[in-house]
Amino acid sequence: MNCALTFSPLFALLLGGCTVGTNYEGPPTVSHSGKFAGARSQAPAKVDSWWRQLGSRELNRFVDQAMDNNPDVAIAAQRLREARAMRKQVAGAMLPQAGANLSYSQLNPGSITGGGDFGGLGTGFSFSDPIKYWSSGVDISWEVDVFGGHRREARGARAREEAEQEALHGVRQALVAEVAEAYFTVASLRQQLSTLDEQISIQGRQTDDTRAKAEAGASSQLDLSRALARLEAIRTERPTLESGITAQVKRLALLLGQRPDALDGQRIADNAVPDKLPMTRIGVPAELILRRPDLRQSERELAAATEDIGVAMARFYPRFTIGATGPTSIGSEVGDLFDPAGYVWQFGPRVEWDLFKGGANRAILEQADARQKVALLGYEKAVLNAIGEVETELSNLQAETQRLAIVQRARRASSDAVRRVRESYDAGAAPQIDVLVEEQALREIDLSEIRVKAQMLQVWIRLHKALGGGWK
């Protein structure tokens, strides 16, 4: 309990107040050794538009459109709006409360006594006359937050509002990554399809050439059959690529908040995949993860759960309320309500204390403590998972970089082999089958290079998502 009481009178107690429970000092952070140590959380840095580094204006338009129309973003925004309203509601409960009432009732004694004169005394009052009763009043009350329960509740509500703000930020960040992945997947598949069509065209010309030579007796039917088989083998890949493009275009349309068939895949150029990726500076993981919105959300939930313990502890202490009722007025006619002579004021403090509730308060405190422990463990787990994601994507990016270097070396060697075998074939020193084999190998390497570049780009996007944005 944190109390700052220097006066003994009750008034000083009410206004000075105490705050029961443990103050939230900030989330645990992760050191290089992976140990957790208490430290106050720092405000997240402003997340830059990391996807704009890829230089695609079309992607930028898609991201802007998704931010405006995606239903998940709209849902997260409404949850934030709900949390903000809840915070205002809790804060309003700490202010003085005022209310007014007006009532009217009428009693007909004749329905009970059967009417008649009032005891035959000649008073002029008859039981058959209705009795009218008007009443009005104003109630004013203020619960003085002596032990800080309401203050803790208000801080907890603010922390939950901030958690929803981070949740909205996380939805937006995940949406950007998904839009970028879908967009560049379509671009890569279109690039592969373009390369495949070029290979089909080349193989088709070679097959026609082989057929002509076979008909002239300059080539065997076996060479023609092999050429036809390779042409059809290449063509079998086309339906798979077309199906993949269709699926990713529908996925992209849904992310933009549109009907699945609303987006034309032809809008995405096959040259949208960048040849080189911007370098990403990687700092200390314990600093980087502070930018991740999911960790920021988890930290704010931990702060709210800590405040809930103080709210539960305040239930063990008395509640002090300063209240006033008035002006209260009663009368038999509505005009009597406005007669100052009939006004009655009541003013005074009230003390409420739940001395015995069958252990309910203790149970509520245990629940709050358990939820706080769960929130703490959840935050620590989330931090470890975040560090693991960053390290995994860094490792994947390094592996894809090495794969790309290997494929590019293989392509240079394969191009040289195709050049040499064509020279030998033109000189009559090599059969056509050797040319077909080397050219087929080169085509497969070309497709592999496109796929490795696409995979490398996907890893680059996931790395920025794991980092909570780009770093400059």
Secondary structure, DSSP 8 states (H G I E B T S, - for coil): -EE-----SHHHHHHH-EE-S------EEE-TTS-EEE-----------GGGGG--HHHHHHHHHHHHH-HHHHHHHHHHHHHHHHHHHHHHHTS-EEEEEEEEEEE-THHHH---BSTTS--S-BTTS-EEEEEEEEEEEEEE-TTSHHHHHHHHHHHHHHHHHHHHHHHHHHHHHHHHHHHHHHHHHHHHHHHHHHHHHHHHHHHHHHHHHHHTTSS-HHHHHHHHHHHHHHHTHHHHHHHHHHHHHHHHHHHTTS-TTSS-GGGS-TT-S-SS--------HHHHGGG-HHHHHHHHHHHHHHHHHHHHHHTTS-EEEEEEEEEEEEESSGGGGG-GGG-EEEEEEEEE-----TTHHHHHHHHHHHHHHHHHHHHHHHHHHHHHHHHHHHHHHHHHHHHHHHHHHHHHHHHHHHHHHHHHHHTTSS-HHHHHHHHHHHHHHHHHHHHHHHHHHHHHHHHHHHHTS---
